[in-house]
Amino acid sequence: MKRILLIISIVAVAAMFSACKADIFTVYAQSLPVTKTAAWNANPVSDAVINYTLRLDGIVVNNNITSTTQQFTITTAGAHVLTLTATNQWGTSPATTLNFNVVIPAAPAGLSIQ
């Protein structure tokens, strides 16, 4: 298995019931698919969160997360969006979003011996 060129833990550290700034991160991968881990801060106990739902590009990765981390697999280079919601007995929070680009660096070019 090829190792990832640059290991980046994607961390979403925004509270689930507040707005999140839309920064774009870059993930460098030597090959695809590549598996990463999303991590976030737990909601306050008073929010009575039952579970979290993580989506990658709108597709549910897991909708029954009871911890504050979840692995996900990226299969294509380019722009991607992770969204995270929290659910309690009264409903689901607005999504917090993490935008990122996956880049596969090109091999060195133009090498010559003189």
C-alpha positions in Angstrom: 0.0 0.0 0.0 1.4 3.3 -1.0 1.8 5.9 1.7 0.3 9.3 1.6 2.7 12.0 0.6 1.5 14.4 3.2 -0.6 13.2 6.1 -3.2 15.7 7.0 -5.8 15.1 9.6 -8.8 17.0 8.6 -10.2 18.7 11.6 -13.5 20.5 11.8 -13.4 22.4 15.1 -16.6 24.5 14.8 -19.4 24.1 17.2 -22.3 22.3 15.5 -24.9 25.0 16.1 -22.8 28.0 14.9 -21.6 29.2 11.5 -18.3 28.0 10.1 -15.8 30.0 8.1 -15.4 28.4 4.6 -11.6 27.9 4.3 -10.3 25.6 1.6 -7.6 23.1 2.6 -5.3 21.1 0.2 -4.7 17.4 0.7 -1.7 15.9 -1.2 -2.1 12.2 -2.0 0.4 10.0 -3.7 -2.3 7.8 -5.0 -6.1 7.3 -4.8 -8.2 6.1 -3.0 -6.9 7.7 0.2 -8.5 7.4 3.6 -8.6 10.4 6.0 -10.1 11.0 9.4 -12.5 13.9 10.2 -12.5 15.0 13.9 -14.6 17.6 15.7 -15.3 19.0 19.1 -18.3 17.4 20.9 -21.4 19.5 21.5 -22.1 20.6 25.1 -23.9 17.9 27.1 -26.9 20.2 27.2 -27.4 19.8 23.5 -28.3 16.1 24.1 -26.7 15.0 20.8 -27.7 11.4 19.9 -25.4 11.1 16.9 -23.6 12.9 14.1 -23.9 12.5 10.4 -20.9 13.0 8.1 -21.3 13.5 4.3 -18.7 13.6 1.6 -19.8 15.5 -1.5 -23.4 15.1 -0.3 -23.2 11.3 0.1 -23.6 9.9 3.6 -20.4 8.4 5.0 -22.0 7.5 8.3 -25.3 8.7 9.8 -24.9 7.0 13.2 -21.7 8.4 14.6 -21.5 8.5 18.4 -17.9 9.6 18.7 -16.1 12.7 17.5 -14.1 11.1 14.7 -15.0 9.3 11.5 -12.8 7.9 8.7 -13.8 8.6 5.1 -12.3 7.6 1.7 -11.6 10.0 -1.1 -11.6 8.3 -4.5 -11.1 11.3 -6.9 -8.8 14.3 -7.1 -10.3 17.8 -7.1 -12.7 19.8 -5.0 -14.6 18.1 -2.2 -17.0 19.1 0.6 -17.4 17.4 4.0 -20.5 18.3 5.9 -21.3 17.4 9.5 -24.6 17.6 11.4 -25.6 16.8 14.9 -29.0 15.2 15.8 -30.9 15.2 19.1 -34.5 14.2 19.9 -35.7 17.6 18.7 -34.1 17.7 15.3 -30.9 18.1 13.3 -28.5 21.0 13.4 -27.5 23.2 10.5 -24.5 21.6 8.7 -20.9 22.7 9.4 -18.8 22.5 6.2 -15.2 21.8 5.4 -14.1 22.5 1.8 -10.9 20.8 0.5 -9.0 20.0 -2.7 -7.2 16.7 -3.3 -4.0 17.0 -5.4 -1.9 14.3 -6.8 1.6 15.8 -7.5 3.0 15.1 -10.9 6.2 13.2 -11.3 9.4 15.2 -11.9 9.7 16.3 -15.6 12.6 17.7 -17.7 15.3 15.6 -16.1 18.4 15.2 -18.2 22.0 14.1 -17.8 24.7 16.3 -19.3 
